[in-house]
């Protein structure tokens, strides 16, 4: 990973380059949670899954909701989407592979690794913790 700082303020991180070979741990949060763009890298073992959930509206100056995108670098991921309007009704399962991108604007989702895979996960921030960010669909 290459971090590029301002020449005018050596403590101000301006740019980051992440290479797929940098993805070595199950989860690494690349960008601090106080930024508006969030990025984590994921290296997932076969069968690794995430509890179905949906992101919730956050209170603040204006209401905001986390929106999320996964970009598969290596391997495959099974994605299940859930409806936002019809009480979290499943909308279908899809397989995404290298170079494919899943984008969730509204509604729930869950991901399951199919074999070992590497993924970039992008979310809107700032991140204020799981309790203020999402609701699990079986709650």
Rosetta constraint file for C-alpha pairs under 8 A:
AtomPair CA 1 CA 16 HARMONIC 7.12 0.50
AtomPair CA 1 CA 17 HARMONIC 5.66 0.50
AtomPair CA 1 CA 18 HARMONIC 4.79 0.50
AtomPair CA 1 CA 19 HARMONIC 6.34 0.50
AtomPair CA 1 CA 22 HARMONIC 6.22 0.50
AtomPair CA 2 CA 16 HARMONIC 5.65 0.50
AtomPair CA 2 CA 17 HARMONIC 5.04 0.50
AtomPair CA 2 CA 18 HARMONIC 6.72 0.50
AtomPair CA 3 CA 13 HARMONIC 6.94 0.50
AtomPair CA 3 CA 14 HARMONIC 7.82 0.50
AtomPair CA 3 CA 15 HARMONIC 6.06 0.50
AtomPair CA 3 CA 16 HARMONIC 4.66 0.50
AtomPair CA 3 CA 17 HARMONIC 6.63 0.50
AtomPair CA 4 CA 13 HARMONIC 6.06 0.50
AtomPair CA 4 CA 14 HARMONIC 5.87 0.50
AtomPair CA 4 CA 15 HARMONIC 5.07 0.50
AtomPair CA 4 CA 16 HARMONIC 6.13 0.50
AtomPair CA 5 CA 9 HARMONIC 7.45 0.50
AtomPair CA 5 CA 10 HARMONIC 5.72 0.50
AtomPair CA 5 CA 11 HARMONIC 6.70 0.50
AtomPair CA 5 CA 12 HARMONIC 5.50 0.50
AtomPair CA 5 CA 13 HARMONIC 4.40 0.50
AtomPair CA 5 CA 14 HARMONIC 5.28 0.50
AtomPair CA 5 CA 15 HARMONIC 6.92 0.50
AtomPair CA 6 CA 10 HARMONIC 5.44 0.50
AtomPair CA 6 CA 11 HARMONIC 7.31 0.50
AtomPair CA 6 CA 12 HARMONIC 5.56 0.50
AtomPair CA 6 CA 13 HARMONIC 6.41 0.50
AtomPair CA 6 CA 14 HARMONIC 6.14 0.50
AtomPair CA 18 CA 22 HARMONIC 6.51 0.50
AtomPair CA 19 CA 23 HARMONIC 7.49 0.50
AtomPair CA 20 CA 73 HARMONIC 7.00 0.50
AtomPair CA 20 CA 118 HARMONIC 7.60 0.50
AtomPair CA 23 CA 28 HARMONIC 7.91 0.50
AtomPair CA 23 CA 41 HARMONIC 6.10 0.50
AtomPair CA 23 CA 42 HARMONIC 6.71 0.50
AtomPair CA 23 CA 43 HARMONIC 6.21 0.50
AtomPair CA 23 CA 118 HARMONIC 6.77 0.50
AtomPair CA 24 CA 43 HARMONIC 6.39 0.50
AtomPair CA 25 CA 42 HARMONIC 6.94 0.50
AtomPair CA 25 CA 43 HARMONIC 5.81 0.50
AtomPair CA 26 CA 41 HARMONIC 7.85 0.50
AtomPair CA 26 CA 42 HARMONIC 5.25 0.50
AtomPair CA 26 CA 43 HARMONIC 4.55 0.50
AtomPair CA 26 CA 44 HARMONIC 5.83 0.50
AtomPair CA 27 CA 40 HARMONIC 6.61 0.50
AtomPair CA 27 CA 41 HARMONIC 5.67 0.50
AtomPair CA 27 CA 42 HARMONIC 4.62 0.50
AtomPair CA 27 CA 43 HARMONIC 6.51 0.50
AtomPair CA 28 CA 40 HARMONIC 5.40 0.50
AtomPair CA 28 CA 41 HARMONIC 5.27 0.50
AtomPair CA 28 CA 42 HARMONIC 6.67 0.50
AtomPair CA 29 CA 38 HARMONIC 7.93 0.50
AtomPair CA 29 CA 39 HARMONIC 6.23 0.50
AtomPair CA 29 CA 40 HARMONIC 4.27 0.50
AtomPair CA 29 CA 41 HARMONIC 6.60 0.50
AtomPair CA 30 CA 38 HARMONIC 7.61 0.50
AtomPair CA 30 CA 39 HARMONIC 5.53 0.50
AtomPair CA 30 CA 40 HARMONIC 5.33 0.50
AtomPair CA 30 CA 41 HARMONIC 7.15 0.50
AtomPair CA 31 CA 35 HARMONIC 7.09 0.50
AtomPair CA 31 CA 37 HARMONIC 7.54 0.50
AtomPair CA 31 CA 38 HARMONIC 5.63 0.50
AtomPair CA 31 CA 39 HARMONIC 5.69 0.50
AtomPair CA 31 CA 40 HARMONIC 7.33 0.50
AtomPair CA 32 CA 38 HARMONIC 7.32 0.50
AtomPair CA 33 CA 38 HARMONIC 6.72 0.50
AtomPair CA 33 CA 125 HARMONIC 6.80 0.50
AtomPair CA 33 CA 126 HARMONIC 5.49 0.50
AtomPair CA 33 CA 127 HARMONIC 4.90 0.50
AtomPair CA 33 CA 128 HARMONIC 7.35 0.50
AtomPair CA 34 CA 125 HARMONIC 6.95 0.50
AtomPair CA 34 CA 126 HARMONIC 4.72 0.50
AtomPair CA 34 CA 127 HARMONIC 6.37 0.50
AtomPair CA 35 CA 125 HARMONIC 5.97 0.50
AtomPair CA 35 CA 126 HARMONIC 5.19 0.50
AtomPair CA 35 CA 127 HARMONIC 7.87 0.50
AtomPair CA 36 CA 124 HARMONIC 5.64 0.50
AtomPair CA 36 CA 125 HARMONIC 4.20 0.50
AtomPair CA 36 CA 126 HARMONIC 4.97 0.50
AtomPair CA 37 CA 122 HARMONIC 7.12 0.50
AtomPair CA 37 CA 123 HARMONIC 6.13 0.50
AtomPair CA 37 CA 124 HARMONIC 4.95 0.50
AtomPair CA 37 CA 125 HARMONIC 5.46 0.50
AtomPair CA 37 CA 126 HARMONIC 7.24 0.50
AtomPair CA 38 CA 121 HARMONIC 7.92 0.50
AtomPair CA 38 CA 122 HARMONIC 5.43 0.50
AtomPair CA 38 CA 123 HARMONIC 4.89 0.50
AtomPair CA 38 CA 124 HARMONIC 5.80 0.50
AtomPair CA 38 CA 125 HARMONIC 5.94 0.50
AtomPair CA 38 CA 126 HARMONIC 7.52 0.50
AtomPair CA 38 CA 127 HARMONIC 7.83 0.50
AtomPair CA 39 CA 120 HARMONIC 6.87 0.50
AtomPair CA 39 CA 121 HARMONIC 5.49 0.50
AtomPair CA 39 CA 122 HARMONIC 4.55 0.50
AtomPair CA 39 CA 123 HARMONIC 6.50 0.50
AtomPair CA 40 CA 120 HARMONIC 6.01 0.50
AtomPair CA 40 CA 121 HARMONIC 5.11 0.50
AtomPair CA 40 CA 122 HARMONIC 6.64 0.50
AtomPair CA 41 CA 118 HARMONIC 7.33 0.50
AtomPair CA 41 CA 119 HARMONIC 5.78 0.50
AtomPair CA 41 CA 120 HARMONIC 4.78 0.50
AtomPair CA 41 CA 121 HARMONIC 6.12 0.50
AtomPair CA 42 CA 117 HARMONIC 7.94 0.50
AtomPair CA 42 CA 118 HARMONIC 5.57 0.50
AtomPair CA 42 CA 119 HARMONIC 5.01 0.50
AtomPair CA 42 CA 120 HARMONIC 6.38 0.50
AtomPair CA 42 CA 121 HARMONIC 7.33 0.50
AtomPair CA 43 CA 116 HARMONIC 7.20 0.50
AtomPair CA 43 CA 117 HARMONIC 5.74 0.50
AtomPair CA 43 CA 118 HARMONIC 4.55 0.50
AtomPair CA 43 CA 119 HARMONIC 6.54 0.50
AtomPair CA 44 CA 48 HARMONIC 6.07 0.50
AtomPair CA 44 CA 113 HARMONIC 6.18 0.50
AtomPair CA 44 CA 115 HARMONIC 7.94 0.50
AtomPair CA 44 CA 116 HARMONIC 5.47 0.50
AtomPair CA 44 CA 117 HARMONIC 5.29 0.50
AtomPair CA 44 CA 118 HARMONIC 6.39 0.50
AtomPair CA 45 CA 113 HARMONIC 6.58 0.50
AtomPair CA 45 CA 114 HARMONIC 7.99 0.50
AtomPair CA 45 CA 115 HARMONIC 6.11 0.50
AtomPair CA 45 CA 116 HARMONIC 4.44 0.50
AtomPair CA 45 CA 117 HARMONIC 6.75 0.50
AtomPair CA 46 CA 113 HARMONIC 5.36 0.50
AtomPair CA 46 CA 114 HARMONIC 5.28 0.50
AtomPair CA 46 CA 115 HARMONIC 3.82 0.50
AtomPair CA 46 CA 116 HARMONIC 5.03 0.50
AtomPair CA 46 CA 117 HARMONIC 7.81 0.50
AtomPair CA 47 CA 112 HARMONIC 6.00 0.50
AtomPair CA 47 CA 113 HARMONIC 5.22 0.50
AtomPair CA 47 CA 114 HARMONIC 6.05 0.50
AtomPair CA 47 CA 115 HARMONIC 6.81 0.50
AtomPair CA 48 CA 112 HARMONIC 5.58 0.50
AtomPair CA 48 CA 113 HARMONIC 5.31 0.50
AtomPair CA 49 CA 110 HARMONIC 7.33 0.50
AtomPair CA 49 CA 111 HARMONIC 5.66 0.50
AtomPair CA 49 CA 112 HARMONIC 4.20 0.50
AtomPair CA 49 CA 113 HARMONIC 6.41 0.50
AtomPair CA 50 CA 110 HARMONIC 5.73 0.50
AtomPair CA 50 CA 111 HARMONIC 5.84 0.50
AtomPair CA 50 CA 112 HARMONIC 6.75 0.50
AtomPair CA 51 CA 110 HARMONIC 6.32 0.50
AtomPair CA 51 CA 136 HARMONIC 6.93 0.50
AtomPair CA 52 CA 108 HARMONIC 6.80 0.50
AtomPair CA 52 CA 109 HARMONIC 5.65 0.50
AtomPair CA 52 CA 110 HARMONIC 4.62 0.50
AtomPair CA 52 CA 111 HARMONIC 7.99 0.50
AtomPair CA 52 CA 136 HARMONIC 5.95 0.50
AtomPair CA 52 CA 137 HARMONIC 5.68 0.50
AtomPair CA 52 CA 138 HARMONIC 7.61 0.50
AtomPair CA 53 CA 108 HARMONIC 5.28 0.50
AtomPair CA 53 CA 109 HARMONIC 5.92 0.50
AtomPair CA 53 CA 110 HARMONIC 6.74 0.50
AtomPair CA 53 CA 134 HARMONIC 6.46 0.50
AtomPair CA 53 CA 135 HARMONIC 5.56 0.50
AtomPair CA 53 CA 136 HARMONIC 4.10 0.50
AtomPair CA 53 CA 137 HARMONIC 5.02 0.50
AtomPair CA 54 CA 106 HARMONIC 7.79 0.50
AtomPair CA 54 CA 107 HARMONIC 5.80 0.50
AtomPair CA 54 CA 108 HARMONIC 4.04 0.50
AtomPair CA 54 CA 109 HARMONIC 6.48 0.50
AtomPair CA 54 CA 134 HARMONIC 5.45 0.50
AtomPair CA 54 CA 135 HARMONIC 5.49 0.50
AtomPair CA 54 CA 136 HARMONIC 6.43 0.50
AtomPair CA 54 CA 137 HARMONIC 6.95 0.50
AtomPair CA 55 CA 65 HARMONIC 6.47 0.50
AtomPair CA 55 CA 66 HARMONIC 5.80 0.50
AtomPair CA 55 CA 67 HARMONIC 7.43 0.50
AtomPair CA 55 CA 106 HARMONIC 7.77 0.50
AtomPair CA 55 CA 107 HARMONIC 7.58 0.50
AtomPair CA 55 CA 108 HARMONIC 7.19 0.50
AtomPair CA 55 CA 133 HARMONIC 5.52 0.50
AtomPair CA 55 CA 134 HARMONIC 4.02 0.50
AtomPair CA 55 CA 135 HARMONIC 6.22 0.50
AtomPair CA 56 CA 65 HARMONIC 5.72 0.50
AtomPair CA 56 CA 66 HARMONIC 7.13 0.50
AtomPair CA 56 CA 132 HARMONIC 7.35 0.50
AtomPair CA 56 CA 133 HARMONIC 5.71 0.50
AtomPair CA 56 CA 134 HARMONIC 5.16 0.50
AtomPair CA 56 CA 135 HARMONIC 6.59 0.50
AtomPair CA 57 CA 63 HARMONIC 6.09 0.50
AtomPair CA 57 CA 64 HARMONIC 5.32 0.50
AtomPair CA 57 CA 65 HARMONIC 4.41 0.50
AtomPair CA 57 CA 66 HARMONIC 7.50 0.50
AtomPair CA 57 CA 133 HARMONIC 7.63 0.50
AtomPair CA 58 CA 63 HARMONIC 5.50 0.50
AtomPair CA 58 CA 64 HARMONIC 5.10 0.50
AtomPair CA 58 CA 65 HARMONIC 5.82 0.50
AtomPair CA 58 CA 132 HARMONIC 6.71 0.50
AtomPair CA 58 CA 133 HARMONIC 7.15 0.50
AtomPair CA 59 CA 63 HARMONIC 5.19 0.50
AtomPair CA 59 CA 64 HARMONIC 6.95 0.50
AtomPair CA 60 CA 64 HARMONIC 7.72 0.50
AtomPair CA 65 CA 124 HARMONIC 7.96 0.50
AtomPair CA 65 CA 133 HARMONIC 7.82 0.50
AtomPair CA 66 CA 123 HARMONIC 6.27 0.50
AtomPair CA 66 CA 124 HARMONIC 5.21 0.50
AtomPair CA 66 CA 125 HARMONIC 6.64 0.50
AtomPair CA 66 CA 133 HARMONIC 6.94 0.50
AtomPair CA 67 CA 103 HARMONIC 7.75 0.50
AtomPair CA 67 CA 104 HARMONIC 5.82 0.50
AtomPair CA 67 CA 105 HARMONIC 5.05 0.50
AtomPair CA 67 CA 106 HARMONIC 7.11 0.50
AtomPair CA 67 CA 123 HARMONIC 5.53 0.50
AtomPair CA 67 CA 124 HARMONIC 5.63 0.50
AtomPair CA 68 CA 103 HARMONIC 5.89 0.50
AtomPair CA 68 CA 104 HARMONIC 5.20 0.50
AtomPair CA 68 CA 105 HARMONIC 6.79 0.50
AtomPair CA 68 CA 121 HARMONIC 7.21 0.50
AtomPair CA 68 CA 122 HARMONIC 5.63 0.50
AtomPair CA 68 CA 123 HARMONIC 4.39 0.50
AtomPair CA 68 CA 124 HARMONIC 6.83 0.50
AtomPair CA 69 CA 101 HARMONIC 6.81 0.50
AtomPair CA 69 CA 102 HARMONIC 5.35 0.50
AtomPair CA 69 CA 103 HARMONIC 4.29 0.50
AtomPair CA 69 CA 104 HARMONIC 6.15 0.50
AtomPair CA 69 CA 121 HARMONIC 5.77 0.50
AtomPair CA 69 CA 122 HARMONIC 5.05 0.50
AtomPair CA 69 CA 123 HARMONIC 6.40 0.50
AtomPair CA 70 CA 101 HARMONIC 5.54 0.50
AtomPair CA 70 CA 102 HARMONIC 5.10 0.50
AtomPair CA 70 CA 103 HARMONIC 6.63 0.50
AtomPair CA 70 CA 119 HARMONIC 6.47 0.50
AtomPair CA 70 CA 120 HARMONIC 5.62 0.50
AtomPair CA 70 CA 121 HARMONIC 4.54 0.50
AtomPair CA 70 CA 122 HARMONIC 6.31 0.50
AtomPair CA 71 CA 98 HARMONIC 7.82 0.50
AtomPair CA 71 CA 99 HARMONIC 6.56 0.50
AtomPair CA 71 CA 100 HARMONIC 5.84 0.50
AtomPair CA 71 CA 101 HARMONIC 4.39 0.50
AtomPair CA 71 CA 102 HARMONIC 6.53 0.50
AtomPair CA 71 CA 119 HARMONIC 5.60 0.50
AtomPair CA 71 CA 120 HARMONIC 5.08 0.50
AtomPair CA 71 CA 121 HARMONIC 6.54 0.50
AtomPair CA 72 CA 76 HARMONIC 7.04 0.50
AtomPair CA 72 CA 77 HARMONIC 7.58 0.50
AtomPair CA 72 CA 96 HARMONIC 7.09 0.50
AtomPair CA 72 CA 97 HARMONIC 5.77 0.50
AtomPair CA 72 CA 98 HARMONIC 4.95 0.50
AtomPair CA 72 CA 99 HARMONIC 5.67 0.50
AtomPair CA 72 CA 100 HARMONIC 5.71 0.50
AtomPair CA 72 CA 101 HARMONIC 6.48 0.50
AtomPair CA 72 CA 117 HARMONIC 7.50 0.50
AtomPair CA 72 CA 118 HARMONIC 6.21 0.50
AtomPair CA 72 CA 119 HARMONIC 4.55 0.50
AtomPair CA 72 CA 120 HARMONIC 6.50 0.50
AtomPair CA 73 CA 97 HARMONIC 7.61 0.50
AtomPair CA 73 CA 98 HARMONIC 4.90 0.50
AtomPair CA 73 CA 99 HARMONIC 5.96 0.50
AtomPair CA 73 CA 117 HARMONIC 7.34 0.50
AtomPair CA 73 CA 118 HARMONIC 5.30 0.50
AtomPair CA 73 CA 119 HARMONIC 5.40 0.50
AtomPair CA 73 CA 120 HARMONIC 7.22 0.50
AtomPair CA 74 CA 97 HARMONIC 7.04 0.50
AtomPair CA 74 CA 98 HARMONIC 5.10 0.50
AtomPair CA 74 CA 116 HARMONIC 7.96 0.50
AtomPair CA 74 CA 117 HARMONIC 5.04 0.50
AtomPair CA 74 CA 118 HARMONIC 5.02 0.50
AtomPair CA 74 CA 119 HARMONIC 7.14 0.50
AtomPair CA 75 CA 97 HARMONIC 5.94 0.50
AtomPair CA 75 CA 98 HARMONIC 6.21 0.50
AtomPair CA 75 CA 113 HARMONIC 7.99 0.50
AtomPair CA 75 CA 114 HARMONIC 7.06 0.50
AtomPair CA 75 CA 115 HARMONIC 6.55 0.50
AtomPair CA 75 CA 116 HARMONIC 6.00 0.50
AtomPair CA 75 CA 117 HARMONIC 4.17 0.50
AtomPair CA 75 CA 118 HARMONIC 6.61 0.50
AtomPair CA 76 CA 95 HARMONIC 6.67 0.50
AtomPair CA 76 CA 96 HARMONIC 5.65 0.50
AtomPair CA 76 CA 97 HARMONIC 4.41 0.50
AtomPair CA 76 CA 98 HARMONIC 6.89 0.50
AtomPair CA 76 CA 113 HARMONIC 6.30 0.50
AtomPair CA 76 CA 114 HARMONIC 5.23 0.50
AtomPair CA 76 CA 115 HARMONIC 6.89 0.50
AtomPair CA 76 CA 116 HARMONIC 7.79 0.50
AtomPair CA 76 CA 117 HARMONIC 6.20 0.50
AtomPair CA 77 CA 95 HARMONIC 5.67 0.50
AtomPair CA 77 CA 96 HARMONIC 5.40 0.50
AtomPair CA 77 CA 97 HARMONIC 6.52 0.50
AtomPair CA 77 CA 111 HARMONIC 6.43 0.50
AtomPair CA 77 CA 112 HARMONIC 5.56 0.50
AtomPair CA 77 CA 113 HARMONIC 4.58 0.50
AtomPair CA 77 CA 114 HARMONIC 5.37 0.50
AtomPair CA 77 CA 117 HARMONIC 7.59 0.50
AtomPair CA 78 CA 93 HARMONIC 6.68 0.50
AtomPair CA 78 CA 94 HARMONIC 5.67 0.50
AtomPair CA 78 CA 95 HARMONIC 4.55 0.50
AtomPair CA 78 CA 96 HARMONIC 6.53 0.50
AtomPair CA 78 CA 111 HARMONIC 5.72 0.50
AtomPair CA 78 CA 112 HARMONIC 5.09 0.50
AtomPair CA 78 CA 113 HARMONIC 6.33 0.50
AtomPair CA 78 CA 114 HARMONIC 6.63 0.50
AtomPair CA 79 CA 93 HARMONIC 5.49 0.50
AtomPair CA 79 CA 94 HARMONIC 5.15 0.50
AtomPair CA 79 CA 95 HARMONIC 6.16 0.50
AtomPair CA 79 CA 96 HARMONIC 7.38 0.50
AtomPair CA 79 CA 109 HARMONIC 6.99 0.50
AtomPair CA 79 CA 110 HARMONIC 5.88 0.50
AtomPair CA 79 CA 111 HARMONIC 4.69 0.50
AtomPair CA 79 CA 112 HARMONIC 6.58 0.50
AtomPair CA 80 CA 90 HARMONIC 7.24 0.50
AtomPair CA 80 CA 91 HARMONIC 7.32 0.50
AtomPair CA 80 CA 92 HARMONIC 5.73 0.50
AtomPair CA 80 CA 93 HARMONIC 4.43 0.50
AtomPair CA 80 CA 94 HARMONIC 6.51 0.50
AtomPair CA 80 CA 109 HARMONIC 5.46 0.50
AtomPair CA 80 CA 110 HARMONIC 5.32 0.50
AtomPair CA 80 CA 111 HARMONIC 6.50 0.50
AtomPair CA 81 CA 90 HARMONIC 5.93 0.50
AtomPair CA 81 CA 91 HARMONIC 5.34 0.50
AtomPair CA 81 CA 92 HARMONIC 5.84 0.50
AtomPair CA 81 CA 93 HARMONIC 6.68 0.50
AtomPair CA 81 CA 107 HARMONIC 7.28 0.50
AtomPair CA 81 CA 108 HARMONIC 5.78 0.50
AtomPair CA 81 CA 109 HARMONIC 4.43 0.50
AtomPair CA 81 CA 110 HARMONIC 6.78 0.50
AtomPair CA 82 CA 88 HARMONIC 5.07 0.50
AtomPair CA 82 CA 89 HARMONIC 5.33 0.50
AtomPair CA 82 CA 90 HARMONIC 4.27 0.50
AtomPair CA 82 CA 91 HARMONIC 5.18 0.50
AtomPair CA 82 CA 92 HARMONIC 7.57 0.50
AtomPair CA 82 CA 107 HARMONIC 5.54 0.50
AtomPair CA 82 CA 108 HARMONIC 4.59 0.50
AtomPair CA 82 CA 109 HARMONIC 5.75 0.50
AtomPair CA 83 CA 87 HARMONIC 6.73 0.50
AtomPair CA 83 CA 88 HARMONIC 4.74 0.50
AtomPair CA 83 CA 89 HARMONIC 5.11 0.50
AtomPair CA 83 CA 90 HARMONIC 6.17 0.50
AtomPair CA 83 CA 91 HARMONIC 6.12 0.50
AtomPair CA 83 CA 106 HARMONIC 7.98 0.50
AtomPair CA 83 CA 107 HARMONIC 5.08 0.50
AtomPair CA 83 CA 108 HARMONIC 6.55 0.50
AtomPair CA 84 CA 88 HARMONIC 5.70 0.50
AtomPair CA 84 CA 89 HARMONIC 7.88 0.50
AtomPair CA 84 CA 106 HARMONIC 6.03 0.50
AtomPair CA 84 CA 107 HARMONIC 3.90 0.50
AtomPair CA 84 CA 108 HARMONIC 6.74 0.50
AtomPair CA 85 CA 107 HARMONIC 7.67 0.50
AtomPair CA 88 CA 107 HARMONIC 7.04 0.50
AtomPair CA 88 CA 108 HARMONIC 6.73 0.50
AtomPair CA 88 CA 137 HARMONIC 7.16 0.50
AtomPair CA 96 CA 100 HARMONIC 5.55 0.50
AtomPair CA 96 CA 101 HARMONIC 7.13 0.50
AtomPair CA 96 CA 102 HARMONIC 7.56 0.50
AtomPair CA 104 CA 108 HARMONIC 7.75 0.50
AtomPair CA 104 CA 109 HARMONIC 7.63 0.50
AtomPair CA 108 CA 137 HARMONIC 7.62 0.50
AtomPair CA 113 CA 117 HARMONIC 6.60 0.50
AtomPair CA 127 CA 133 HARMONIC 7.29 0.50
AtomPair CA 128 CA 132 HARMONIC 6.21 0.50
AtomPair CA 128 CA 133 HARMONIC 6.88 0.50
AtomPair CA 129 CA 133 HARMONIC 6.17 0.50
AtomPair CA 130 CA 134 HARMONIC 5.96 0.50
AtomPair CA 131 CA 135 HARMONIC 7.66 0.50
AtomPair CA 135 CA 139 HARMONIC 7.30 0.50
